[in-house]
């Protein structure tokens, strides 16, 4: 199948590789064209703008930074909605507020197309291996049309309601995970005076009821950062974490309630980013917190 993909950041690029390996032909676009061009050697073809991608395919995946990026990609000059979308299906995978997903679905439907929102759980490795968790919102017939592709990207696909439902559940899934990095940093500060190795400390903590599933996969990275070793480029940066936390807070406020723990975590992580760690992986936050707070 010929598939379009808009947004070749870390996750988008991994999805491109996965879908090509599954036998699909990929037509791709990215705002920074260099990121898209880097995938030509993998077999992808680069289009000049989002409209050009849409013109060449029947199904388009978009995975973009935030609501502003979606607005530019879909509604901007040479954007998705500037061309004929009749009969075409869009799988929108960005992590945004439900209102954003609902409105883009309405705009596309008004021109004869269809949208399902399907943000995913997982990072670059699972994206390349087709082991993401897909949280889907949309009409039944559109979800069923998207399902064969989603099942090649995801180990589990859950249709949880109409448009906007997938992104609502994704914010729910991400909140405790993202708040964890700040709470874990503070927890480690309490053990900073113990004379035990990072390997042993993380191994003990991983075997307790307070450890999330994420620690199983991130233990080597956590140990490495606590030992002060150089780190590879982040799969999901601290600034990405902060963006998602702000989105969660905005969504709660739009419904008339507060998220005090989430707000406190964001305030602390804002200071960490201001100290120059915006581009680091979340696993680096505890080491920085201990270094700066436990002297």
N, C-alpha and C positions, 0 to 999 in steps of 0.2 A: 504494500500500500504506500501511496505517496502522502506523507504527513508534513505539516508545517509546524515549526516551533519558533516562538517569539520570546527572546530572552535567554541568552547563552551565558549566564553566570555559572557559578560552580555547579549548582543543581541542574540547570538547563543543559549544560554541556554534558554532564553525566547521563542525562536522559537521552540526549542525541546519540551518544555512543551505544547505549542499551538498545534503542530502537533500530539503529543500523545493524547491530549484531543480531537482531530478531528478523532481519530481512527487509526492513522498510527503507524507502527512499526519503531522505529528510531535506526539506527546503527550510532554511533558517534565516533569522534576522536578529541583530542585536544593535542597540543604540551605539555602543562602542564597536565599530565594525571589526576591529582587530580580534576581538574575542570570538566572533563568528568565523573569521578567516582561519583561525587556528584549528577549526574542525573540518576544514576542506580535506586535509590529509586523512581524516577518518572516513571520508566518503560523503560528507554533507555538501549541499549546494547553497551558496549564499545569495539571498535576494537583497535588493536595494532598499526596500522599505516594507512595512507590514502589509500594505495593500497588495504588493507584488507577491508576497507569500500566499495570501488568501486566493489570489487569482489562479494559482497553480495546483491547489489541493482541495480536498473536500473536508478534511478534519485538521484543525489547528490547535496546538497546545500553546498556552502562554504561561510563563512563570516569571513574574516581574517583581521589582523591589518593593513597591508600595502603591497606594491609590493614585498618586500623581503619575507614576510610570504607566499604570494602566490607562489613565485618562489620555496621556500623550500617545500611547501605542494604539488605542482604539479610536479616539476621537480627534487626534491631531491631523495635520496635513499628511496625506498619503497613509493615513492610519487605516485600521481594519474597516471602519464604517464609511470610509470614503469610496469603497468599491462594492461590488455585488456580493452579498453574503447569503443570498437565497439558497436554502437547502443545505447550508454548511453548518458543521458542528464545531463549537469551540469548547475546549477543556481548559478552564481557567484555574491555574494551580497556585496563584499567589496567596500569601498570608495577609489578609486585609480584613476590614470590618464587614459584617454581613450586608450593610447598606450598599457598599461598593459592589459586591458580587450581585446583589439583586438588581441594582440599577443597570449594570452592564448587560445583564441577561435581558432586561426589558428593552434596552436600546437595540441589541442584536435581534431580538424577536420582532421588533417593529419593522425591521428590514428583511424579515423572512428567514433568519438563521436561528440557531439554538445554542444555548450555553449550559454547561454543567460546571459547577465549581468543585474542584477536587484538590485542595491543598493536601500535602503529604507529610507523613511522619517519617523521619529518617534523614540521613546525611548522604554525602557523595558516594561512599562505598555501597550502601544499599541501593542507591539509585542506579549505579552501574550494574548491579547484580539482579535488579528487578525484585527487590525485597523491601520496598517502601510500604507504608500503611496509607491507603487512599480513603479519604473522608469526603463523601460525595453528596452534593446537593443539586437537585434538578428534577425535571419531570421523568417519569418512569421510562418512556420511550427513548428519551435522549440519553439517559444513563445506560440503557441496554445497548444503544448504538456505540457508546464510548467504552463499554466494559471490555471488549477484546483487547483494546490498547492498554487500558488501565491494568488488566490482569498480566500484561507483559512487563509493566513497570512496578507492580505491587504484589507483595505476598498475601495481602488481604485488602479487599475492596468493600467498604461499608457505605451503602446508600442510606443516609440518615434523615432525608426529608427534602423539601423543595429548595429552590435556589436560595443561597445564603446559609443553609444548614451545615454544609461542609465546612465553610470557614468559621462558623460559630463553634463547631466542635473542635476545630484545629486550635483556636484560641484557648479553649478549655484544656486541651491536651498539653499545650505548650506552657501554660501559666506555672504550674508547680515545677516543671523542669527548669524554666528560666530563672524563677525565684531561687531555685536550689543553689545556683552558683554563689549567690551572696550568702545564703544561710549556711552553706557548707564552708565557705571561707571563714565565717565567724565561728563555726563549730571547731574547725582546725586550730583557730587561735587559742582555744582552751587547752589544746594538747601540745602547744608549741614548745613547752618546757620539758616534755618527755624526751628521754634519751633513747629513742627507737628510730629505726630507719624509715624513710618514706614508704618503702615496699611493705614493711610489716604493718605500719599504721594503716595504709589504705586497704591492705588485705583484711585486717581486723574490722575496719569500718564497713567493708563490703559484705561482711558476713553478719550484719545486724539488720534489724527490722527497719532502721532508718535509711537504708541504702536503696535508691531507686534502681530500676533495671538498667538505666543508662550507665551506671558505674561499672557494670560487667564489661562493657565494650571500651570504656574510657579509662580504665585503671592504668594501663601503660602510660597514657598521656599525662594523667594526674601525677603519677610517680615521677615521670621525667621532669615536669615543671617544678615540682617540689625540690628536686635535686639541682635545679638551676641549669638544666641542659638546654641547648638551642632547640627551638620549636619549628616545625614546618609551617607553611602558610595555613591560616585558619580555614576550616571547612565552614564554620558559622561564627562570624566575628562578634565581639562584644557590642559593637554598634548595631549589628543585626538583632542581637538580643534586646537592646534598648528600644529599637524600633518596634519590635513585637510587644514589649511591655507597655509602651505608650499606646499602642493600638488597643490592647486589652483594657487599659484604664479609660480610654475614650469611649469604648463600647459600653463599659459599665456605667459611666457618667451619663451616656445618652439614654440609659434605662432608669436613671434616677438613684443609683447607689454607688458607693465607694469601694475601692479595693485597697485597704490600708497597708497590708503586707506587701502587695505588689508595688504600691507607691513608694514605700520605704526602700524596697530593693532597687527600684529604678533610681531613686535619689542617690543611693550609695554607688551604684554602677555608673551613674553620670560622673561622679567624682573620679572613678577609676578611668573612665574614658578621657576625661580632661587631663589626667596625668600622662596621657600618651598611649594608652592601651586599647584604643578603639578598634584596632585591626587584629587584636589577638583572639585566640580561641577561648571559649569560656573556661576551659580547663586551666588556663593560666591565671585566672582571677584569684584563686585561693593562695597561690604562691606570692602574688603581689600583695595581697592583703596582709599576710603574715609578716612579710618583709617590712612593710610600712607601719604596721600597727602593733607588732609584738617585739619591740626593741628592749 
